Amino acid sequence: MTTPGACTIALDVMGSDGGPQAIIEGGLDAARRLGEAIHVKFFGRQELIDRVLARIHDKPANISVHHAESEVTMHMAATDGVKMRDSSISVGLQAHKRHHADAFVSPGNTGAVMATALLTLGRIEGVSRPAITAVFPTSTGRPCVVLDVGANAECKPQQLAQFAVMGSVYSSILFNIEAPRVGLMSIGEERSKGNELVFAAQQQLLKSETVNFVGNIEGRDVLNGMVDVAVTDGFTGNILLKFGESLQPFLMNAVRRQVQTNIFSRVGVFLMLPFLRRIKNSFDYAEAGGAPLLGVNGIVIICHGSSNARAIYNAVKIAYEMHTNQIKQRIHDELITNHFGKNNGSKDKREDHGDGIVYSAAADDQR
């Protein structure tokens, strides 16, 4: 049963590394905790979803099941996944396009989700390329929004300027940060350092009267909280994201090795357990939930392939907050108001929808 005015979330339960169980549990948890504010629609093979739901005794009323015949697996190329019109990714995104859902969440094949979302939903007016957005913890406690972290291996200066606008809107609304500080990833803080893309993007950003551009930043400045938004191309951003994901297991393994050295180390670690748990949670992808694909004409959240129930709950919550705060419309309004160049990034009709998008055909699509 859907409450009038509720935000409807299309949740793709197929294609993750661990199967539909954890995805469905996360969706159920979101339906319970967010209550009548949302309605969760599970997209996937009905018999599999029904089998999981049959074992749940306290099913909330604000859920429904919608059959999708096929599944885009992790080892498939994104171009093959796009062709599967009856997949849970495609059927869920079609529901979003037809306004039967207000947002789409998926832990499936990243490349297929990106490509299908772009082809199905299109782009927000004024957006040249969409960007995957990740939130990094910082030493100051203020989150740092980083984009792009994997949608576009190569970018033009104007596209980086648009990422700055999209990231600023996202940061200011979801994290209540006034005039977010925007930095451009480079190999040095000086304006004289960087490549041609960085130099040209600087000039684009310096023209803006609304983006709070503070200049170049280095990789270390993301975690130390020097900026609220870090802008880069998807190639560099994805490397940064994967490095960030390695910090949590590295720190935990380092602590375990120290514990084994002597009794004093064990006592010290025991006393520091609350602090260590907070550090662990800071770098846990499940806390972030998922990565919004900003710039598409809809709300799309891409989750980690091995997402647990907690990650899915947080991803659904992000989708709900983005819908409630009208992130898509506000990005549109900001881009139309602030012109970075003659056409403000409007789509060149000669461009193909998938041009420049990273299509990963790797068998280990783990994000």
C-alpha positions in Angstrom: 0.0 0.0 0.0 1.3 3.4 -1.0 0.6 6.5 1.1 -0.3 9.5 -1.0 2.7 11.7 -1.4 5.2 9.0 -0.4 8.5 8.8 -2.2 8.6 5.6 -4.3 12.0 3.9 -4.5 12.7 1.3 -7.2 15.2 -1.2 -5.7 17.0 -3.6 -8.0 17.6 -6.8 -6.1 19.4 -8.7 -8.8 23.1 -8.8 -9.9 24.9 -8.2 -6.6 27.7 -10.3 -5.4 25.8 -11.9 -2.5 22.4 -12.5 -4.1 19.0 -10.9 -3.3 18.8 -11.7 0.4 20.8 -8.8 1.9 19.4 -6.4 -0.7 15.8 -7.2 0.2 16.5 -7.1 3.9 18.0 -3.6 3.4 14.9 -2.5 1.5 12.6 -3.9 4.2 14.6 -2.1 6.9 14.3 1.2 5.0 10.5 0.6 4.6 10.2 0.1 8.3 12.4 2.9 9.5 11.3 5.6 7.1 7.7 4.4 7.4 4.9 6.0 5.3 7.3 8.6 3.8 8.5 5.9 1.3 7.3 3.0 -0.7 9.9 0.4 -1.7 9.4 -1.5 -5.0 11.6 -4.6 -5.4 12.5 -5.3 -9.0 13.8 -8.8 -9.9 12.7 -12.4 -10.4 9.4 -12.6 -8.5 9.9 -16.2 -7.4 13.3 -15.3 -5.8 11.9 -12.2 -4.1 8.8 -14.1 -2.8 11.0 -16.9 -1.4 12.9 -14.4 0.7 9.8 -12.5 1.7 8.1 -15.7 2.8 10.7 -16.1 5.6 10.0 -12.6 6.9 7.4 -12.4 9.6 7.1 -8.6 10.1 6.9 -7.4 6.5 5.9 -3.7 6.3 2.9 -2.7 4.2 4.8 -0.1 2.2 6.5 -2.6 -0.2 5.6 -4.3 -3.5 7.2 -6.8 -5.9 7.7 -6.2 -9.6 8.9 -9.0 -11.9 11.9 -8.6 -14.1 12.8 -11.7 -16.1 16.6 -11.3 -16.5 19.6 -10.3 -14.6 22.7 -8.3 -15.6 25.6 -10.2 -14.0 28.8 -8.6 -12.8 31.0 -10.3 -15.5 28.9 -8.9 -18.3 30.0 -5.9 -20.4 27.9 -2.8 -19.9 27.1 -2.7 -23.6 25.6 -6.2 -23.3 23.6 -5.2 -20.2 22.1 -2.2 -21.9 20.6 -4.5 -24.6 18.7 -6.6 -22.0 15.4 -4.7 -21.9 13.8 -7.2 -19.5 16.5 -7.0 -16.9 15.9 -5.7 -13.4 18.1 -2.7 -14.1 16.2 -1.8 -17.3 12.7 -2.4 -15.9 13.4 -0.5 -12.7 14.8 2.5 -14.7 11.8 2.4 -17.0 9.5 2.6 -14.0 11.5 5.7 -12.9 11.2 7.3 -16.3 7.5 6.8 -16.4 7.1 8.3 -12.9 6.1 5.0 -11.3 9.1 5.5 -9.1 10.9 8.6 -7.8 14.4 7.1 -7.6 16.3 4.0 -8.6 18.8 2.1 -6.4 21.0 -0.7 -7.6 24.0 -2.8 -6.3 24.3 -4.4 -9.8 26.8 -4.0 -12.6 28.0 -0.4 -12.4 28.7 0.0 -16.1 25.3 -1.3 -17.0 23.5 0.9 -14.5 25.3 4.0 -15.7 24.8 3.3 -19.4 21.2 2.2 -19.0 20.4 5.2 -16.8 21.9 7.6 -19.4 20.0 6.0 -22.3 16.7 5.6 -20.4 16.5 8.9 -18.4 18.8 11.1 -20.5 20.6 14.1 -19.0 19.4 17.1 -17.0 19.2 20.1 -19.4 22.6 21.8 -19.5 24.5 18.7 -18.4 27.2 17.5 -20.8 28.2 14.4 -18.8 26.9 12.8 -15.6 29.3 12.1 -12.7 29.4 9.4 -10.0 29.7 11.1 -6.6 31.3 9.7 -3.5 31.5 11.2 0.0 34.8 11.0 1.8 35.3 11.4 5.6 37.7 14.2 6.7 39.7 15.0 9.8 37.4 18.1 10.4 34.2 16.1 10.5 32.8 17.9 7.4 32.3 15.4 4.6 34.1 16.0 1.3 32.1 15.3 -1.9 34.3 13.9 -4.7 33.3 13.7 -8.3 33.7 12.2 -10.8 34.8 8.8 -9.3 34.3 6.6 -12.4 31.8 7.6 -15.0 34.1 9.5 -17.4 37.6 8.4 -18.0 38.3 11.6 -20.0 36.7 15.0 -19.4 36.7 18.4 -21.0 37.2 21.6 -18.9 33.6 22.6 -19.1 32.5 19.2 -17.8 34.7 19.6 -14.7 33.1 23.1 -14.2 29.7 21.4 -14.3 30.8 18.8 -11.8 31.7 21.7 -9.5 28.2 23.0 -9.8 26.6 19.7 -9.2 28.8 18.8 -6.3 28.2 22.2 -4.7 24.4 21.8 -4.9 24.7 18.3 -3.5 27.0 19.3 -0.6 25.1 22.5 0.3 21.7 20.7 0.5 22.4 17.3 1.9 25.1 18.4 4.3 23.8 21.9 5.0 27.1 23.6 4.0 26.8 27.2 3.0 29.0 28.1 0.0 30.9 24.8 -0.2 34.6 25.2 -0.9 35.4 23.7 -4.3 38.9 22.4 -5.1 40.3 21.1 -8.4 42.4 18.0 -8.1 46.0 18.5 -9.4 49.6 17.7 -8.6 50.1 20.9 -6.6 48.3 23.8 -5.1 50.0 26.4 -7.3 48.1 27.5 -10.4 51.2 26.9 -12.5 51.0 23.1 -11.8 48.8 20.6 -13.6 48.0 19.5 -17.1 46.1 21.2 -19.9 42.8 20.0 -18.5 43.5 21.5 -15.1 44.7 24.8 -16.5 41.6 25.2 -18.7 39.2 24.0 -16.0 40.7 26.6 -13.7 39.8 29.4 -16.1 36.2 28.0 -16.3 35.8 27.9 -12.6 37.3 31.3 -12.0 34.5 32.8 -14.2 31.8 31.6 -11.9 30.3 34.0 -9.4 28.5 31.4 -7.4 30.9 28.4 -7.2 33.2 29.0 -4.3 36.3 27.9 -6.1 39.4 27.9 -3.8 41.9 26.7 -6.3 44.0 23.5 -6.9 44.2 20.8 -4.3 46.3 17.7 -3.9 45.2 14.2 -3.0 46.0 14.7 0.7 43.7 17.6 0.9 40.6 15.5 0.5 40.9 13.7 3.9 42.3 16.7 5.7 39.1 18.7 5.0 40.6 21.5 3.0 37.6 21.5 0.7 34.0 20.4 0.7 33.9 19.4 -3.0 36.8 17.9 -4.9 36.5 17.9 -8.7 38.4 15.6 -11.0 38.0 13.3 -14.0 36.6 9.8 -13.5 40.0 8.1 -14.1 41.7 10.0 -11.3 38.7 9.9 -9.1 38.2 6.2 -9.4 41.8 5.6 -8.3 41.3 7.9 -5.3 38.1 6.0 -4.4 39.7 2.6 -4.6 42.6 3.8 -2.5 40.2 5.2 0.0 38.4 1.8 0.2 41.7 0.1 1.0 42.3 2.3 4.1 39.8 0.5 6.4 41.2 -3.1 5.9 44.7 -1.8 6.0 44.2 0.0 9.4 42.3 -3.0 10.9 45.0 -5.4 9.8 47.7 -3.2 11.2 45.9 -3.1 14.6 45.6 -6.9 14.6 49.3 -7.3 14.0 50.1 -4.9 16.8 47.8 -6.7 19.2 49.8 -9.9 18.6 53.1 -8.3 19.7 52.7 -8.1 23.5 50.2 -7.7 26.4 50.7 -3.9 26.5 49.5 -3.6 22.9 46.5 -5.6 23.7 45.6 -3.3 26.7 46.2 -0.2 24.6 43.9 -1.5 21.8 41.2 -2.4 24.3 41.2 1.1 25.7 41.0 2.5 22.2 38.2 0.3 20.9 35.5 3.0 20.8 37.9 5.3 18.8 38.9 2.4 16.4 35.3 1.6 15.8 34.6 5.2 14.8 37.6 5.1 12.4 36.4 1.8 10.9 32.9 3.2 10.3 34.3 6.4 8.7 35.8 4.3 5.9 33.0 1.7 5.7 31.2 1.9 2.3 28.0 0.6 4.1 27.8 3.9 6.0 27.8 5.9 2.7 25.2 3.5 1.2 25.8 4.3 -2.4 27.1 6.8 -5.0 24.6 9.1 -6.7 24.9 9.4 -10.4 24.5 13.2 -10.7 23.5 14.8 -14.0 21.1 12.2 -15.3 17.4 13.2 -15.5 16.4 11.3 -12.4 17.7 10.0 -9.1 20.1 7.0 -9.5 22.1 5.5 -6.7 24.9 3.0 -7.5 25.8 0.7 -4.6 28.8 -1.5 -4.0 28.5 -5.0 -5.5 28.9 -6.6 -2.0 26.5 -4.2 -0.2 25.0 -5.6 3.0 21.5 -4.7 4.4 22.9 -1.6 6.2 24.4 -0.2 2.9 21.1 -0.7 1.1 19.2 1.0 3.8 21.5 4.0 3.7 21.3 4.1 -0.1 17.5 4.1 -0.1 17.7 6.9 2.5 20.0 9.0 0.3 17.6 8.5 -2.6 14.7 9.6 -0.4 16.6 12.7 0.8 17.6 13.6 -2.8 14.0 13.4 -3.9 12.7 15.3 -0.9 15.2 18.1 -1.4 14.7 18.3 -5.2 18.4 17.8 -5.9 17.8 17.1 -9.6 15.7 20.3 -10.1 18.2 22.4 -8.2 21.1 21.2 -10.2 19.2 22.1 -13.3 18.4 25.6 -12.1 21.9 26.2 -11.0 23.4 25.1 -14.3 20.9 27.2 -16.3 21.7 30.2 -14.2 25.4 29.9 -14.3 26.8 29.8 -17.9 30.2 28.1 -18.3 30.6 28.9 -22.0 28.3 29.7 -24.8 26.1 26.5 -24.7 26.4 25.8 -21.0 27.2 22.2 -21.7 24.0 21.5 -23.6 24.2 18.2 -25.5 25.8 18.3 -28.9 23.4 16.4 -31.1 26.4 14.8 -32.8 27.4 13.2 -29.5 26.3 9.7 -28.7 24.7 9.2 -25.3 27.5 6.8 -24.3 30.4 8.7 -25.6 33.1 8.9 -23.0 31.3 6.8 -20.4 33.4 4.1 -18.7 32.0 0.7 -19.7 33.7 -1.8 -17.5 33.7 -5.3 -19.0 35.9 -6.7 -16.1 34.8 -9.9 -14.4 35.5 -8.4 -11.0 33.2 -5.4 -11.1 33.4 -4.7 -7.4 33.4 -0.9 -7.4 
